[in-house]
Amino acid sequence: MTDRVNRTSPPTNGSVPVVAYLTRDDSVFVLHLGAVEVTDDEHVFGPDQVAEINALLDEVEAGQGPAALVTTSAGKFYSTGLDTAWVLSHVDEVDPYVESVQRLLARILTFPMPTVAAVPGHAFGAGALFAIAHDHAVMRADRGYLCMPGVTIGASYAPGSVMLVADRVPVRVGHELLMTGRRYGGTEAAARGIVDAATPLDQVLPAALDHARAHQNTRGRTLGEIKASRYAATAAALRSAVRGVDGQAAIAGS
């Protein structure tokens, strides 16, 4: 049984945009990146999206009893990462913005319940990092790529992002992922250990839900403490101040 969690996004400039929303499948919370029934969005992590995702995660954490979290999206994109259009028009605010995205990655990495990314399409940059920060990731096998394109577009990564890849991806594969900008389809991503499984599109979310349900009883303080200890250095780096990204944005926009 799936129930919509009642929540509305805060007004922005007089409107009420939906940038993410929750549903429930019994004890599994499903956080959807993007608006209801919108399938042509890149699901970027802009400031509004980051704020709304954090608010929805607050709701998930506030619950009691066995539970797990699945994140997913509709259409051909899971997430293309940072909102580059916003970055180029808000150069003076880029460092705190990137810091907020890094803190979101740290939150997912150490979230006190099982987390599963159901990736139905492209996951680029911060979108790829968001996926691999989950405990488990299921990706569409036949279409869509996971990619860290920074090296090909002249954008370096904050130390926490590099450490996240090092923690969650096999060493030589992580090196290739960061240093070459190579794109991995779902089948190869699973074979190389970047994600945990690759399935046909219609099985991505069901497989993620099955994995989440299988581990829902581990939700709680102990799991959160184990994650916090295992990923202590990476989480600390992700939560640290970001400096210098605004300079890269200024150069890109010049």
ZAGUMAR-967701 format. One record per atom (N, C-alpha, C): x, y, z. Coordinates in steps of 0.05 Angstrom, whole numbers, plus 32768, in hexadecimal, padded with zeros to 4 digits. Example, Ala and Ser with C-alpha at 12.3 -4.5 7.8 and 13.67 -1.06 7.14 Angstrom:
REM ZAGUMAR-967701
81087F8E809C
80F67FA6809C
81087FBE809C
81017FD3808E
81117FEB808F
81028001809D
This chain:
REM ZAGUMAR-967701
80117FE88000
800080008000
801280198000
800C802C7FEF
801C80447FED
800A805C7FF4
8014806C8007
80068084800F
8017809C800B
800B80B28001
801980CC7FFE
801C80D8801A
803480E08021
803880EF803A
802F810C8035
801E81168045
801481318041
802981468047
803181548032
804581698036
8044817C801E
804681968023
804881A9800D
806181B88010
806D81C07FF9
808681CF7FFA
808081EC8001
809481FA800D
808F82158014
808E82277FFC
807E823D7FFD
807C824F7FE6
8096825B7FDF
809B825F7FC5
80B2826D7FBB
80A982817FA6
80AF829A7FAB
80A782B07F99
808982AF7F92
807982A97FA7
805C82AA7FA3
805082907F99
8061827C7F92
805782637F88
805D824D7F9C
805382357F96
8058821F7FA8
806382087F97
807C82097F90
808781F47F7F
808C81DA7F8E
808681C47F82
808C81AA7F8E
80A781A07F82
80BB819F7F93
80D581977F89
80DD817B7F93
80CE81707FA5
80D281557FAF
80BA814E7FC0
80B481347FC2
809D812C7FD3
80A181107FDD
809181097FF1
809380EF7FFE
807A80DE7FF8
807E80C47FF5
806980B07FF7
8072809B800A
806080898011
806780728022
805E80588016
806E80448018
806780298011
806A8019802A
80548017803A
8055800B8054
806A80198065
807F800B806D
80938018807F
80AA80258070
80A880268055
80BE80328045
80B5804E803C
80C480628043
80C0807D8039
80CD807F801D
80BF808A800A
80CA808E7FEF
80CB80AC7FEA
80E380B67FE8
80E780D37FE3
80EC80D67FC5
80D980E47FB8
80DA80E87F9B
80E781037F95
80FC81037F85
8109811B7F7C
80F981267F65
80EF813F7F68
80DE814B7F53
80C1814C7F5B
80B181577F49
8095815B7F4E
808581437F46
806D81417F4F
805B812A7F49
8055812A7F2B
805981137F1F
8052810E7F02
806281207EEF
8078812B7EF8
808A813A7EE6
80A181287EDE
80A481237EC4
80B8810F7EBC
80CE811B7EAA
80CE81357EA6
80E281417E94
80F581547EA3
80F781507EBD
810881617ECE
812381547ED4
813881647ED7
815281597EDD
815781547EFA
8144815D7F0B
814581597F28
815F81627F34
8166817B7F2D
817E81877F38
817B818C7F56
8192818E7F64
819281957F80
819781B37F83
818381C37F7C
818481DF7F80
817F81E67F9E
818181FE7FA6
817C82057FC2
816081FD7FCC
814C82027FBB
813181FA7FC3
812E81DC7FC7
813B81CD7FB4
813981B07FB6
814881A67FCF
815F81B17FD4
816E81A87FEC
815E81AD8005
815281C58007
814281CB801F
812A81B88022
811D81B3800C
810581A2800D
810D81858013
8122817B8007
812B815F800D
8131815D802B
813F81708036
8146816F8052
812C81708063
81198180805C
81008181806B
80F18166806A
80F281598053
80E5813F8050
80F5812A8060
810F812C8061
811E81198071
8119811D808E
811481368096
810B813B80B2
80F2812B80B8
80DF812B80A6
80C6811D80AA
80CB80FF80AC
80DC80F5809B
80E380D8809C
80EF80D180B7
810280E180C0
811080DB80D9
80FD80DC80F1
80E980ED80EF
80D780F18105
80C580D9810B
80C380C680F8
80B280AF80FC
80BE809C8110
80AE80888117
80B68074812B
80B48058811F
80C480458129
80C1802A8121
80D280238109
80D1800A8100
80E0800180E9
80D9801280D0
80EE801980C2
80EA802A80AA
8103802A8099
80FF80328080
81168036806E
810F804C805B
81238056804D
8120806C803A
81298064801E
81188069800A
812080667FEE
811D80817FE1
813180897FD1
812F80A17FC1
812E80997FA4
811E80A87F95
811B80A27F78
811180BA7F69
810C80B77F50
810280CD7F3F
80F280C27F28
80E680D37F18
80D880CA7F00
80E680D67EE8
80E480C77ED1
80F080D17EB9
810C80C77EB5
811B80D47EA3
813580C97E9B
814C80D37EAD
814680E47EC0
815A80EE7ED3
815480E67EEF
816880DC7EFD
816680DA7F1B
816D80F57F26
818580FF7F20
818C811B7F26
81A681217F17
81A6813A7F0B
81BE81437EFE
81D081547F11
81C981547F2B
81DB81607F3E
81D6817E7F43
81EB818D7F45
81E881AA7F4B
81D881B87F36
81CB81CD7F3F
81BB81DE7F2D
81CE81F37F21
81D981EC7F0A
81EE81FD7EFE
81E382187EF5
81CA82197EED
81BE82337EE5
81BD82457EFD
81B5823A7F14
81B4824A7F2D
81D082537F34
81E382417F32
81FF82477F39
8209825F7F29
8205825F7F0F
821082747EFE
8203828F7F03
81EB828F7F0E
81DD82A87F14
81DF82B07F31
81ED82A07F42
81F082A67F5E
820D82A07F67
822082AA7F58
823C82A37F5D
824582A97F79
823B82BE7F85
824382C67FA0
823882B37FB6
822582A27FAE
821882907FC2
822082737FBD
8232826E7FAB
823882527FA3
824482427FB9
8257824D7FC8
8264823D7FDD
825082337FF2
823F82447FFE
822B82398011
821782268004
8211822B7FEB
81FE82197FDD
820B81FD7FDA
822381FC7FD1
823181E27FCE
823381D57FE9
823981E47FFE
823B81DA8019
822181CD8021
820A81D9801A
81F081CD8021
81EC81B28013
81F581B07FFA
81F381967FEC
820481817FF9
821D81898000
822F8177800E
8223816D8028
8216817F8037
820A81778050
81F38163804B
81E581678036
81D08154802F
81DC81388029
81F28137801B
8200811E8016
820881108030
821381208043
821A8115805D
8202810A806B
81EC81188069
81D4810F8077
81CA80F4806C
81CA80F18052
81C280D78046
81D680C1804D
81F080C8804D
820480B48053
820180A9806F
81F880B98082
81F780B0809E
81DA80AF80A8
81C780AD8096
81AB80AD809D
81A4809580AF
8195809980C5
8192808380D8
817C806F80D1
817A806880B8
8169805280AE
817480498094
816D8031808A
817780288070
816E803B805A
818180408048
817B80528031
818180448017
817080488004
8173803B7FEA
816D80507FD4
817F80537FC1
817B80647FAA
816F80537F93
8158805A7F89
814C804E7F71
815180617F5A
8164805A7F49
816E806D7F35
816380657F19
814F80727F0F
8142806A7EF6
814F80777EDD
816380887EE1
816F80967ECA
818980A37ED2
819180B87EC4
81AB80C47EC7
81AF80CF7EE4
81C780CA7EEE
81D080D57F08
81EB80E17F03
81ED80FB7F03
820681097EFD
820F811A7F15
8229811D7F18
8234812F7F2C
822981297F48
821D813F7F54
8212813C7F6F
81FB81287F6F
81EE81247F58
81D9810F7F56
81E480F37F59
81FC80EF7F4D
820A80D57F50
821380D27F6D
821E80E77F79
822780E67F95
821080DF7FA7
81F980EC7FA2
81E180E77FB3
81DA80C97FB1
81DA80BE7F99
81D380A17F96
81E6808F7FA6
820080947FA2
821480827FAF
821680867FCD
820B809D7FD7
820B80A17FF4
81F7808F8002
81E480847FF3
81D080727FFF
81DE80578007
81D180488018
81DC802E8020
81DB801B8008
81C8801E7FF7
81C4800B7FE0
81B9801B7FC9
81C180147FB1
81B880237F99
81B0800F7F83
819980137F78
818F80037F61
818C80167F49
8197800E7F33
819780207F1B
818B80127F03
817E80217EF2
817380167EDA
8189800A7EC9
81857FF37EBE
819A7FE47EB0
819F7FEE7E94
818A7FF57E85
818D7FF87E69
819180157E5F
818980297E6F
818C80457E67
819380557E7F
81A1806C7E7A
81A9807E7E90
81C680797E98
81D3808E7EA0
81EF808D7EA7
81F480997EC3
8208808E7ED0
8213809A7EE9
822E80A57EE2
823380BE7EE9
824B80CC7EDF
825380E27EF3
826D80E67EF6
827880FD7F05
8287810D7EF0
827B81217EE4
8287812E7ECC
829981467ED3
82A0814A7EEC
82AF81627EF3
82C881667EE3
82D881507EDF
82F281537ED1
82EE815B7EB4
82D781557EA8
82D3815C7E8C
82C781787E89
82BD81847E9E
82B1819E7E9C
82C081B37EAC
82D781AB7EB8
82E781BE7EC7
82DD81C57EE2
82CF81B37EEF
82C481B77F0A
82CF81A27F1D
82DF81AB7F30
82EA81987F44
82D681937F5A
82DC81807F6C
82CA81787F81
82D581807F9C
82C381867FAE
82CB818B7FCA
82D681717FD6
82E881727FE9
82F4815A7FF4
82E081457FFE
82CA814E800A
82B6813B8013
82AA812B7FFD
82A681367FE6
829B81277FD0
82AE81127FC6
82C881197FC5
82DC81057FBD
82DE80EE7FD1
82DC80F67FEB
82DD80E18000
82C580CF7FFF
82AE80DA7FF8
829680CA7FF5
829980B57FE0
82A480BC7FC9
82A980A97FB4
82BC80937FBE
82D1809C7FCC
82E580897FD6
82D980757FEA
82C6807F7FF9
82B9806D800D
82A5805A8001
829880617FEB
828180527FE1
828680437FC7
829D80487FBA
82A3803B7FA0
82BE802E7FA1
82C180167F95
82DC80097F95
82F1801C7F8B
830980197F95
831E802D7F92
832480347F75
832A80207F64
833280267F49
831A80317F38
830380277F3F
82EB80317F31
82E5804E7F39
82E880537F53
82E5806F7F5C
82F880827F4F
831180797F4C
832580897F3E
831C80907F22
8313807C7F14
830A80807EF8
82F280927EF7
82DF808D7F0A
82C7809D7F0B
82CD80BB7F0E
82E080C27F1F
82E780DE7F25
82FA80E97F10
830D80DA7F08
832480E57EF8
831E80E57ED9
830A80D67ED1
830680D57EB4
82EA80E07EAB
82D780E27EBE
82BD80EB7EB6
82AD80D67EA7
82B680BD7EA8
82A980A87E99
828C80A47EA1
827B809E7E8E
825F80987E94
825B807A7E96
824C80727EAA
824780557EAF
822980507EAC
8221803E7E9A
820680357E9A
820080237EB2
81E7801D7EB6
81DF800F7ECE
81EC7FF47ED1
81ED7FE47EBC
81F87FC97EBD
82167FCB7EC4
82257FDD7EB8
82417FDF7EBE
82457FEB7EDA
82357FFE7EE2
8237800A7EFC
82347FF57F12
82217FE27F0D
821D7FCC7F21
82357FB97F20
823E7FB27F08
82557FA07F06
826E7FAB7F13
82727FC57F11
828A7FD27F1C
82887FDA7F39
82717FD67F45
826D7FDC7F62
82667FF87F68
825E80087F54
825580237F59
823980237F65
822780137F5A
820D800E7F65
820B7FF07F6C
81F67FE87F79
81F47FCD7F83
81E47FBA7F70
81D27FC67F60
81C27FB57F4E
81B97FC57F36
81B47FB87F20
81A97FC47F08
81927FB37EFE
817B7FBF7EF9
81637FB17EF2
81557FBF7EDB
81427FB27ECE
81307FC07EBB
81227FD77EC9
811A7FEB7EBA
810E80037EC6
80F77FFC7ED9
80E67FEA7ED0
80CE7FE57EE0
80D47FD57EFA
80ED7FCD7EFD
80F57FBF7F16
81077FD07F28
810E7FE87F1F
81217FF87F30
81147FFF7F4B
80FD800B7F4B
80F180127F64
80E87FFA7F74
80DB7FE57F68
80D57FCE7F78
80ED7FC07F85
81047FBF7F76
811C7FB37F82
81267FC47F99
81257FDE7F96
812D7FF07FAC
811B7FEC7FC4
81017FEB7FC0
80EE7FE77FD6
80F37FCC7FE4
80F87FB77FD4
80FD7F9D7FE0
81157F9E7FF2
812B7FAA7FE9
81437FAC7FF9
813E7FBC8012
812F7FD2800F
81297FE38026
81197FD4803B
81057FC68032
80F47FB78045
81047FA18054
81177F958046
81277F7F8052
81387F898069
813E7FA38069
81507FAE807D
81437FC3808F
81287FC6808E
811B7FDB809C
811E7FD980BB
81227FC180C5
81247FBD80E2
813E7FC780EE
81517FCF80DC
816B7FDA80E7
81697FF880EC
8152800480E5
814F802180E9
815380288107
8161803E810C
816380478127
817E8052812F
818180588148
819A80658153
81B38054814D
81B1803A8150
81C9802A814C
81D3802B8130
81C18029811C
81CA802B8100
81D6804680FB
81C9805B8105
81D480768101
81F08079810D
81F4806E8124
820F80708131
822380608121
821C80498117
822F80398107
8237804880EE
8223805380E0
8229806380C8
823B807B80CF
8234808980E4
824380A180EC
8260809A80F2
8265808280FE
8280807A8104
828E807180EB
8281806180DA
828D805780C2
8295806D80AF
8285808180AD
82898097809A
829080B180A7
829C80B080BF
82A180C880CF
82B180DD80C0
82C880D580B4
82D980E880A6
82CB80F4808E
82BE80E3807F
82B080ED8067
829980FF806E
828980F88082
82738109808A
827D81248094
8293812380A3
829E813D80AD
82A7814E8096
82B481428082
82BD8151806B
82A5815D805C
8290814D8059
82788156804A
826A816D8059
826D816E8073
826081838083
8272819B8088
828A819A807E
829D81B18082
829781C7806E
82A181DF8074
829D81F68064
82A981F28048
829B81FC8034
82A581FA8018
82AF82158010
82C782168004
82D3822F7FFB
82DF822C7FDF
82DA82407FCF
82E782417FB5
82D682387F9D
82BF822C7FA2
82AE82247F8C
82A3823C7F7D
829F82527F8C
8295826A7F7F
82A882747F69
82C282707F6E
82D582787F59
82D382687F40
82CE824E7F43
82CA823D7F2B
82B182467F1C
829B824D7F2B
828382557F1F
8286826F7F0F
829682817F1B
829B829B7F0E
82AA82977EF4
82BD82857EF4
82CC827F7EDB
82BA82727EC6
82A982607ECF
829782527EBD
828382657EB0
827C827A7EBF
8268828C7EB5
827482A47EA6
828E82A57EA4
829B82BC7E97
829E82B87E79
